[in-house]
Amino acid sequence: MENPFELILERLDRIEKAIEKLNASGPLAQFNDPMDIKDLATYLKMSVSAIYKFTSTDTIPHYKNGKRLYFKKEEINQWIFSNKNKTTDDIDREANEYIRKHPRH
């Protein structure tokens, strides 16, 4: 019968190696890779000129290294979802909360 501690150590070693592989080449690594303007235009399904307009007005989060522009996918996703339109339920909930906190005298 094998030593149970050796089995546990073997399994932990395999798990650690699998995690290292995921971190090195998995979806999380791609998520943090910088995108250039062409990558971003493809990702957003927009023209490159529209992206340039956003960067020139500092509307979109970006980084500039020399004449090159770079974008982080995580920041772009946050930017995309930062301007949520409120539903009527959201507005009703906020109105009711305001009325509850500010009763008339």
N, C-alpha and C positions, 0 to 999 in steps of 0.2 A: 504494500500500500504506500502511495506517495505521501510525502509530507504535505499537509494542507497549507502550511505557510509558503512552501515553494510554489504551489499552485496559485495561490493568491498573488505572490510576487510576479509570476509569469504573466498572469492576466493583467495586472497593473502595468507591467512593462508594455504589453500589447496595446493597452488603452492609451498610454502616454504617446506611443509612436503614432497611433491613429490620430490623436489630437494634434500632434506636430504636423502631420501631413495636411490635415484640414486647415490649420492656421497658415501654412505656407502656400497653399494653392487653392483653397476652397473659396466659397462665395464670400466669406468675410474679407479675405485678402483683396478680392476684386472690388468689394464695396468701398475699401479705403484707398484704392489706386486712384491717383489723380486723372482727371479727364482733360483732354485738350478741347478746343472750341468745336472741332468737327465731331468728336465723341459726344459732346453735350448736345449739339444740334441734332444728332441722330437720336440720342436718348430722349430729348424733349419733343422730337418731331417738329422742329422749327428750323428756319433758315439761319445760316451763319450770320447774316447781316442783322437779324433780329437779336441774336445773342450779343453781337457787338453793341447794339443800341442799349441793351440792358446793362452791359458793363460800363458804357460811357456815362450813363446816368446813375451808376452805383445802385441799380435796382436789384441786381442778382449778386449773391456772394461769389467772389472770385479772388484769384491770386495772380499777380503779375511778376514774372521773372524776366527781366529785359523786355523784349517785345512779345513774349509768349504769355498767353493766358491759360490758367489752370483752374479746375473746379473740383470740389470734393462732392462725390455723389450723396453722401449723408447730408451735407449742407444744402445741396440742391433739393433733396427730398423735403427737408424741413421748410425751405423757402416755398416750394410748391404748395404744401399743406398748411401754410401759415395764415392764409386768408380765407378761412372757411366761412361760407355763407350760413348764417343762423337759420334754423328751421323755425316755423311758427311755434313749435313746442318749446324750443330754446328761449325764444322771446317771451312767451307766456310764463315760463318758469322764472326768468329774470325779473319780469314785472311783478309777479307774485312775491318773490323774495324781497324786492324793493319795498313793496307795500307793507309787507310784514315787518321790515326793519324801520320803516318811516311812517308810523301810523299818524293819522291826523289828530290834532288835539281838540 
